Amino acid sequence: MRILITVCFDPIGHFAAILSASLAEYNPFLTLKNTVIFNEDCLEILRSIPEASIDMIFADPPYMLSNNGFSCQNGKRANVNKGDWDKSRGFEKDTIFHNTWISACRHILKPEGTIWISGTYHSIYQCGYLLQKNNFHILNDITWLKPNASPNLSCRFFTASHETILWARKEKKAKHTFNYDIMKNGSFPEDKLKKENSQMRSVWSITAPRNEEKEYGKHPAQKPLDLLKRIILASTKEDDIVLDPFCGSGTTAVACSLLKNRSFIGIEIDKKYCELAKKRCLQTLHSDFGFF
Ligand SMILES: C[S@@+](CC[C@H](N)C(=O)[O-])C[C@H]1O[C@@H](n2cnc3c(N)ncnc32)[C@H](O)[C@@H]1O
């Protein structure tokens, strides 16, 4: 029995309906207000979610870059391996894996829904190709510039200092959510490239997660909260349901609950990361700092 916390959802709510009807056979790892996290394989859970029921998906899949290489962390040589989950199974098997979850995501998105996928060159071209193959319409490829990226040790090529985040909508003709005014006129003090009251561009300068974001432990691929806050602010509205199939330390869950009135479904295969996500979600619930 893996239910840790149970609260009642609005019984007539769409979110509650999805959970009670289609996911009843799975015990959530965490159920906290309008946040639910499953400690399962996402391929399993995605199959059980009703067609056209989700407003927005943020996916941060394995980058398949754990190849025994080295990088530099805090001035020291460090192995790049993040875990077995991040090892490539070879190009063909990786492609099948990405295609399976991307097509499952398409099935559960509403026609006007959008999907974000983050990655480096190890995986992002495959994901971009598969988005197009699955009839998604690409809206933007965001460059997430990391101003504090680690130096390159080999000195034989350029220092990797960005990731790419693709944003695509399910149907070319449907009207997706884009909160243009908030992106243009909102406050983004973390980003040295964003000029006040001018259009948000597709290069975002955001540093790695701050120490306080790692208070409860580290995830080797944890995304900065500022990045997820921006993504959710840009592409969702009140009462939307956001899903993250590879939710790791729960950054998307925390960003959703800070923004309020967004429901969240997260899936994470590794129990230790579910524990970390749970601690972060509980802390957010008990602190009173929303950003609205
Ligand atoms: C790149 S990390 C996501 C990090 C997350 N965005 C964060 O901020 O913490 C990918 C995560 O996917 C998980 N994972 C890998 N394969 C999975 C699968 N089939 N189903 C669900 N989770 C999976 C890994 O355990 C890992 O935590």
The ligand as a Gaussian input file, in Angstrom:
#p B3LYP/6-31G(d) Opt

LIG

0 1
 C       15.889000      14.091000     -16.616000
 S       15.216000      13.404000     -15.153000
 C       13.877000      14.511000     -14.735000
 C       14.298000      15.561000     -13.725000
 C       13.159000      16.464000     -13.316000
 N       12.714000      17.316000     -14.399000
 C       13.548000      17.333000     -12.126000
 O       13.516000      18.584000     -12.211000
 O       13.907000      16.770000     -11.104000
 C       14.372000      12.003000     -15.792000
 C       13.665000      11.168000     -14.728000
 O       12.903000      10.157000     -15.405000
 C       12.864000       8.994000     -14.609000
 N       12.483000       7.901000     -15.511000
 C       13.248000       7.238000     -16.401000
 N       12.524000       6.344000     -17.089000
 C       11.237000       6.456000     -16.642000
 C       10.008000       5.832000     -16.972000
 N        9.944000       4.871000     -17.916000
 N        8.892000       6.205000     -16.318000
 C        8.933000       7.175000     -15.365000
 N       10.065000       7.789000     -14.989000
 C       11.205000       7.448000     -15.636000
 C       14.255000       8.918000     -14.002000
 O       14.270000       8.150000     -12.818000
 C       14.581000      10.409000     -13.761000
 O       14.266000      10.777000     -12.437000

